[in-house]
Amino acid sequence: MAAWFHVDKSTLPAPADALPGRAEPIVRPGLHRVLGTPTALPFPAGIETACFAMGCFWGAERIFWRTPGVFTTAAGYTAGLTPHPTYEEVCTGATGHAEAVLVGYDPSRLDYRELLALFWEGHDPTQGMRQGNDRGTQYRSGIYTASAAQLAAAEASRAAYQERLDAAGHGSITTQIAPLADFYYAEEYHQQYLDRNPGGYCGLGGTGVACPVGLAAG
């Protein structure tokens, strides 16, 4: 089946059905509108990388750029099949990508476990291939790790947060946890969207259950 006929946005496409994308980037990352820092990888020495998918990346990015110790953030696409996709391609469901936020942070000021707590509390990680009214694989929950230590912390935090969700009567976490592979920057108009458009759409909403930060490392 040709990729452009992949219309079931609740399931990830098979590799043979994914859109082909392109060999070269279509976006050149610039400076952060709010923080004034570069958004392009690689980040400066001493700045570590994290990546999270929480549904629509507009609101998710704002959560992180407002956090002390965050050096920079960027909206983009990851964990899919199509190289250098456009937003319109991602919206078809035929790229496999999630809308995600790349975070550069200073570990001397901000622990990765604190970023995990922001992630868990900032959205509902039990909703599968959607977040609120935003439906489709691009809105899935995901943690994409830059090191073995991050992967271990993410898995430990998932187990700890699931215990809290169980106690509060919520369902099972559906968050994808995987090593970060390629991250493709979203178009300029998506970057720091809620700074450009202060009254713009933000579809995120948490469960109201606090994450036990101290348990995130196991």
Phi, psi and omega per residue, in radians:
M1 nan 2.337 3.139
A2 -1.166 2.578 -3.040
A3 -1.042 -0.660 -3.056
W4 -1.244 -0.089 3.048
F5 -1.694 0.070 3.094
H6 -1.321 1.754 -3.040
V7 -1.926 -0.133 3.124
D8 -1.453 1.619 -3.053
K9 -1.340 -0.004 3.116
S10 -1.593 -0.074 3.127
T11 -2.248 2.594 3.121
L12 -1.312 2.491 3.139
P13 -1.268 2.658 2.970
A14 -1.269 2.677 3.139
P15 -0.904 -0.665 -3.124
A16 -1.192 -0.335 -3.104
D17 -1.740 -0.064 -3.070
A18 -1.323 2.570 3.065
L19 -1.095 2.561 -3.015
P20 -1.293 -0.453 -3.123
G21 1.208 -2.541 -3.050
R22 -2.704 2.858 -3.041
A23 -1.462 -0.413 -3.042
E24 -2.026 2.620 3.100
P25 -1.083 2.584 3.045
I26 -1.841 -0.095 -3.118
V27 -2.239 2.328 3.032
R28 -1.891 1.875 -3.073
P29 -1.107 2.489 -3.125
G30 -2.090 -2.547 3.136
L31 -1.516 2.605 3.108
H32 -1.204 2.268 -3.093
R33 -1.104 -0.575 -3.063
V34 -1.654 -0.837 -3.015
L35 -1.562 -0.347 -3.138
G36 1.280 0.252 -3.086
T37 -1.800 2.756 3.083
P38 -1.179 2.502 3.130
T39 -1.808 -0.138 -3.061
A40 -1.378 2.468 2.950
L41 -1.383 2.625 -0.069
P42 -1.347 2.641 3.109
F43 -1.352 2.838 3.129
P44 -1.059 2.807 3.099
A45 -0.979 2.402 -3.139
G46 1.585 -0.156 3.113
I47 -1.812 2.185 -3.137
E48 -1.734 2.819 -3.032
T49 -1.901 2.418 3.000
A50 -2.415 2.800 -3.130
C51 -2.601 2.322 -3.076
F52 -2.414 2.509 3.007
A53 -2.069 2.209 -3.019
M54 -2.376 0.395 -2.979
G55 1.797 -2.546 -3.139
C56 -0.989 2.226 -3.042
F57 -1.319 -0.186 3.127
W58 -1.063 -0.962 -3.129
G59 -1.261 -0.616 -3.132
A60 -1.097 -0.726 -3.125
E61 -1.091 -0.682 -3.125
R62 -1.106 -0.646 3.100
I63 -0.942 -0.779 -3.044
F64 -1.404 -0.688 -3.109
W65 -1.188 -0.360 3.101
R66 -1.423 -0.065 -3.021
T67 -1.603 2.152 3.085
P68 -0.995 2.380 -3.097
G69 1.723 -0.236 3.048
V70 -1.435 2.214 -3.132
F71 -1.461 -0.730 -3.121
T72 -2.818 2.875 3.055
T73 -2.509 2.777 3.052
A74 -2.687 2.526 3.052
A75 -1.553 2.482 3.130
G76 -2.987 -2.828 -3.031
Y77 -2.256 2.427 3.140
T78 -2.694 2.950 3.039
A79 1.190 0.446 3.122
G80 -2.049 -2.775 -3.032
L81 -2.020 -0.441 -3.004
T82 -1.572 2.125 3.123
P83 -1.300 2.401 3.072
H84 0.856 1.048 -3.096
P85 -1.374 2.808 2.936
T86 -1.639 2.866 3.089
Y87 -1.052 -0.722 -3.138
E88 -1.076 -0.650 3.106
E89 -1.194 -0.738 3.111
V90 -1.043 -0.692 -3.104
C91 -1.170 -0.302 3.091
T92 -1.262 -0.344 -3.037
G93 1.474 0.020 -3.049
A94 -1.785 0.289 3.034
T95 -1.889 -0.406 -3.075
G96 1.402 -0.027 -3.075
H97 -1.387 2.651 2.950
A98 -1.779 2.519 2.942
E99 -1.206 2.227 -3.002
A100 -2.447 2.874 3.087
V101 -2.112 2.154 3.024
L102 -1.522 2.288 -3.090
V103 -2.151 2.200 2.945
G104 -1.808 2.202 -3.049
Y105 -2.399 2.735 -3.141
D106 -1.665 1.874 -3.074
P107 -1.161 -0.241 3.064
S108 -1.349 -0.263 -3.135
R109 -2.012 -0.393 -3.008
L110 -2.512 2.075 3.140
D111 -1.378 2.501 3.104
Y112 -0.990 -0.561 3.122
R113 -1.117 -0.530 3.077
E114 -1.221 -0.631 3.043
L115 -1.119 -0.693 3.093
L116 -1.075 -0.704 3.119
A117 -1.105 -0.741 3.078
L118 -1.046 -0.719 3.119
F119 -1.071 -0.954 -3.072
W120 -1.089 -0.713 -3.057
E121 -1.411 -0.280 -3.029
G122 -1.525 -0.103 3.131
H123 -2.707 -3.130 3.094
D124 -1.815 1.868 -3.047
P125 -1.461 0.251 -3.085
T126 -1.890 0.169 -2.934
Q127 -1.713 0.044 3.106
G128 1.228 -2.291 -3.043
M129 -1.541 0.878 3.069
R130 -2.901 2.977 2.973
Q131 -2.596 1.851 -3.054
G132 1.118 -2.235 3.134
N133 -1.465 -0.100 3.104
D134 -1.502 2.008 -3.024
R135 -2.064 2.453 3.125
G136 2.303 2.866 -3.063
T137 -1.108 -0.447 -3.131
Q138 -1.188 -0.281 -3.105
Y139 -1.792 0.247 -3.132
R140 -1.229 2.811 3.107
S141 -1.515 2.366 -3.135
G142 -2.742 2.577 2.982
I143 -2.118 2.134 -3.079
Y144 -2.058 1.990 -2.856
T145 -1.704 2.585 -3.096
A146 -1.793 0.021 -3.138
S147 -2.814 2.886 3.086
A148 -1.118 -0.615 3.129
A149 -1.142 -0.721 3.087
Q150 -1.106 -0.745 -3.141
L151 -1.046 -0.784 3.125
A152 -1.114 -0.734 3.133
A153 -1.141 -0.705 3.137
A154 -1.110 -0.760 -3.134
E155 -1.176 -0.682 3.108
A156 -1.155 -0.691 -3.128
S157 -1.196 -0.617 3.082
R158 -1.060 -0.779 3.134
A159 -1.115 -0.734 -3.131
A160 -1.167 -0.721 -3.120
Y161 -1.246 -0.590 3.093
Q162 -1.062 -0.657 3.093
E163 -1.064 -0.732 3.121
R164 -1.172 -0.709 3.118
L165 -1.136 -0.727 3.108
D166 -1.024 -0.774 -3.110
A167 -1.129 -0.488 -3.127
A168 -1.625 0.033 3.076
G169 1.482 0.336 3.117
H170 -1.596 2.986 -3.112
G171 -1.472 -2.903 -3.075
S172 -1.469 2.520 3.087
I173 -1.180 2.337 3.114
T174 -1.935 0.146 -3.070
T175 -1.027 2.298 3.032
Q176 -1.426 2.216 3.064
I177 -2.096 2.119 -3.066
A178 -2.751 2.748 3.042
P179 -1.060 2.498 3.095
L180 -1.256 2.182 3.060
A181 -1.804 -1.959 3.126
D182 -1.475 2.454 3.002
F183 -2.125 2.157 -3.124
Y184 -1.912 2.158 -3.093
Y185 -1.177 2.381 3.059
A186 -1.296 2.879 -3.131
E187 -1.016 2.725 -3.035
E188 -0.953 -0.687 -3.069
Y189 -1.188 -0.271 3.063
H190 -1.467 -0.385 -3.040
Q191 -1.230 2.205 -3.127
Q192 0.875 0.796 -3.017
Y193 -0.986 -0.730 -3.071
L194 -1.379 -0.127 2.903
D195 -1.450 -0.692 3.059
R196 -1.159 -0.620 -3.047
N197 -2.290 1.394 -3.025
P198 -1.002 -0.485 3.116
G199 -1.716 0.286 -3.065
G200 -1.263 2.993 -3.078
Y201 -1.170 2.358 2.976
C202 -2.443 1.904 -3.044
G203 -1.632 0.194 -3.075
L204 -1.419 2.538 3.030
G205 -2.758 2.283 -3.113
G206 -1.474 -3.122 3.126
T207 -1.508 -0.264 -3.044
G208 1.489 0.023 3.131
V209 -1.691 2.218 -3.110
A210 -1.312 2.514 3.078
C211 -1.548 2.310 3.110
P212 -1.361 1.551 -3.032
V213 -0.971 -0.729 -3.083
G214 -1.118 -0.309 -3.141
L215 -1.703 -0.036 -2.983
A216 -1.129 -0.418 3.133
A217 -1.615 0.126 3.090
G218 1.631 nan nan
